[in-house]
Amino acid sequence: MSRMKPEHMVQPEIPNSRYSIQVEHLSKQFGDFMAVDDISFNVSPGEVYGWLGPNGAGKTTTIRMLLGLLTPTKGTAHVLGYNSTTQAKVLQSQIGYMSQLFTLYNDLTARENIRFYGRTYGLSSKDLIKREAEIIEMAGLQGREKYLTANLSGGWKQRLALGCAILHQPKVLFLDEPTAGVDPISRREFWGLIYSMAKKGVTILVTTHYMDEAELCQRVGFISQGKLIALDTPDQLKYTHMRGQVLEISTSEPDKTLRALKAAQANRALPLEEVALYGSQIHVVVPSTQADSQSILDFLAAEGLPVPYIEWIAPTLEDVFISAIRG
């Protein structure tokens, strides 16, 4: 969460804008390295927009330009109608940011962290008392207000960090891998908080490595090597950006079967675009399900590997993501 002190002397009227976030041909170059390469996208008010990509793809660099913390090499970014580069100080009082690094003070209690950030954002004593109570209730921190932050679990820390990021009731919230290292139940509860804010009109841009979280976004952008390579709803991405068909293979010996299929992929004995283990099943991506499924069955039978069933399935978002990245 960024420790940015906004300007509160004068609150200018927010410019009219159809989109909460508007990015046009945005690029950022560091020396010879192009971190973000000519990307354009818009995010509507109240939308939960996912930003998905491998490490080093340009996700955090994009967010830092939207926050006004980095100057673009080319292009423009507007948040709430403000230019992120030339009007950053005015903009920062209207937005919230929770970084991928935990930035609360571990030697303060949960309540002390809330009060510290409330004062940083310039809240009056009256407003801070009101918002403190609201944040504690929202984050489910009742009874934990006096706990040292260092002693809170990962899930409670993330809820507290989110609460501190929205103390000043921002209209746009940037979350950079907010649930990294958090258990699945806490992640699900955290996303409940995200959607409760979206229903109140808060626009949320979130980066994540978790495919189940990406499925929860209203739209998802795939970024790879600084380029925006796909953008749509999760369901539409599965229909429009999947190269090939997905077969699910059930076998009593998944490890041996996986090794055999990967070897066949490597030496091109079978036309396999992708081979991956999903629990106890194996997913393979092939050009044609009917022709290729029989080839796979024949190959595995020759290897002495039993296959109770093999069937076509709809691609997961992870299947689509890998296909888009490789494409």
N, C-alpha and C positions, 0 to 999 in steps of 0.2 A: 504494500500500500504506500503510495507516494506521500511524502511529508511536504506537501506544497501549501504555502500560505496564500490563500486567495485574497483579492482586493475586495474590501467591503465598504469602502468609503462611498462609492457610487455604484449602483447596480443598473447598468444600461438596459434598455428594453431589448429582449432577444429578437434578432431579426426573423422575419417570416421565412420559413423553409419547409418544403414538402418533406424532406428527409432529415432525420436526426444526425445521420452521418452521410457525407457525400465525398467520395474519393474519385479523383479524375487524373489518370495517367501518372500516378504517384511512383516515384523512384527514389532509391537511396543507395549511393555508391560510397564505399570506403576504399580509397585507393583503387586497385584493380578489381576489387570484389563488389559485385552488384548484389546487395542484400535484398532489395526490393526492386522489381523490374516492371515498370509501366503497368500498374494495377489500377483498376477502376471498379467501384461497386458502391451501392447505396444501401442504407439501413433505415427502415421506417420507424416512426415512433411506436414504442411498446413492443418492438420485435426482439426476439432472442436469436442472435446471429452467431453461428459457430465459425471459428477460424481454425482449420485443421491442416496440419502439415508436420513432416518430420522435423527433428532438431536441426536448427540452422536454416529452416525454410524461409524465414523472414517474418514470422508471426509477431514476435515481440518488437522488432524494428518498426513494423507497421503501427502497432499500438503507440509506441513512443513518439512517432510523428503525429499521430492523431491527438496525443496529449500536449503537443507543442514542446516536447523535450528534445526532439531532434529536428533539424531543418532538412526538408526534402532536397534532393539534388535536382529533381524535376517534378512537375505536377503540383496539384493542390489538394488539400484536405480541409473540409468544413465540418464542424461539429456544432449542431444547434444553430447553424447559419454563420457561425464565427469562423474566420480563417485561423487554422491551428498554428500557423507560423507567425502571423502579424498581430493576432489578438489572443495570444495564449494566456496572458494574465487575467483577462476578463473571462475567458472560457473556463479557467480552472475552478472558479467558484460554482460552476454549473455541472461539473462532472465528478465522478468518483473513480478511484483506481485501486485495484487490489493486485499486487504484483505476485509473481511466482515465488518470490522469496518472502518468508515470513518476516514482517517488519515491525511487529508490536514489541513493546518493552517487556521482556520476561521477568524483570525484577519489580514490575508493577502488578497490582491486582487487576482483574478484569474491569472493575469499576474505575480504577485510576487511569487505565488506558483509555476508556471511553471519555472520561473528563479531560484528559490531556488532548486528545484529538478534537474534542468539541471546542476547546479553547483555541486550538490551532486554526480551526475553521472559522473562528470569530463568533461563535454562538453566544448569545447573552446568557446570563445565569438562569433566567427563567426558562429560556428555550432549551438550555442544556439539561436542566432537571427533567423537563418533559421528554426530551429525546432519549435521555439515559434510560428512563423507565420503559420507553417504547422499544429501544434496542435490546434491552435485557429480556423483555418478553418475546420479541421476535426471534431472538437467537436461542431461546429456551435456557437462559443462563440464571434463572431464578435459583437461589441457593448457592450459586457459584460466584457471586459478585466479589467476594472477598478472597477468592482463591488467587494465589500468585499465577500469573499467566504461564510461567514455566511449568507449573504442575497440572495444567489442563491437558487433556488428550488432544490428539491431532484434529479430531472433528470439532471439538469445542473451540480450539484455537482458530480454526478457519471461520467458524460462525462469528467469533468475536472480531476477527479481522474484517469480515464482511460488514458487521455492524459499524465498526469505526469508519469504513469507507463510505457509508451512506448516512452518517450523522447529519450532514448538511442537506440531506434530501436532494441528491443530484438527479438531473433529468436523463443523464446518460451514464452508464456504469461500464467500465472496462475491467474484465476479470482475466488475468493471465495465468492459465493453468491453476485455478483456485483450489482444486481438490487433489493435487498431486500428493501421493503418499497417504491419502485418507482412506479408511476402510469403506467397503461398498455401501453399508447401511448409512454411514455419515454422509457419503456422497449423494445418496438418494435424498436424504433430508435437506442437504444443502441446496439441491436443485429445486426442492419444494419452495425454499425461500426465494430463489431466483424467479420462479414463475409467479409467486405472490407479488413481487415487485413489478414484473412485466404487466400484470393485470391492472396495476395502478398507473400504467403509462410510462414506466421507466424503460428506456432503450438499453439493451444489454448486448455487448460484444464480448464473447468468451472464447479463449483458446483452450484446447484440451487435447490430450492424447488418448482419451477413452472413447471408444466407438459407441458405447451405450449412452454416453453423455451427448455425443454428436447427434445421435438419433433423437434426442429431446429438443434439439434446436429447430426453430421454424424454417430457417435456411442455413445451409452450410457452404462455406467457401473452401476449396482445396487449394493450398499454396505449396509449390515445390520449386526450390532453387530460385526463390524470389518472384515466381510467376504465378498468377491466378489461373489455374488450369480447369476449374469447374466451379459452378455456383448454381445452386438450386435447393429445393426442398429435399430432405433425405429420400423420400419415395421417388421423386422425379430423377434424382441422380442415379438410382438403381436401374431405371429404365433407359436413361440416355447416355450414361458414361461407363457402362459395363462392356468390356471387350471380351466376347466369348460367352459361354454358358458354364454354369456351375453344377458339378456332379458331387453328390455326397456318397461316400463309400463307408459302409459299415463292415468291420472286420474284427475278429477275435485277437488279431495280432497287429494292432495299429502301428507299433514302432517299426516292425519288420516291413510292413506294407509301405509305410512312409519312406523308408530308406530305399526300397525297391523302386518306387515311383519317382523319387528324386533322381535316382541313378538313370532311370529311363528318360527323364526330362533332360538331364545333362548330356546324354549321348544321343538324344533325339530319336530314341526308339519309339516314343509315343509323343503325339502333338499336345504337350501339356504346357499351358501358359503359366500356371501357378499350381503349387502343391503345398498344402498347409494342414496342420493338425488342429481340429476344433473339438476339444474334449476327447472323446473316444472315437470320433468320426474323422474322416479325412475329406477335405474339400479340394477338388481339382478343377481348374478352369480349362475348358477345351473349346475348339471352334464349333463343334457340332455334337450335341448330346447323343443322338441315336447312333451315328457311325462310330464315334469315339468311345462310347460306353462299352460296346462289344469288344473293341480293341483292348481296352483296359482289362476287361474280364478275362480275355484270352491270355494276356500277358501275365496277370497275377496267377491264373491257373497253372501256367507253365512254370511259374516260380514256386508252386506248391503253397500258395497263400489263399486261404478260403475267404470268399466274399459273400456273406448272407444276402446282402442287397446293395444295389447301386441305383441311384435315382437322381433326376434333375430336381434342383431346389432353386428358389428365388435367391438372388445374391444378397449378402449382408452388406452393410455400408463399408465394412472393412474390405470385403472383396472388391467393391467398386473403387475404394480409395487406392488400393494397391494397383488395380488395373489402370486407373487414371494417372497415377504417379509413373508407372512404367511406360505408359503410352506417351 
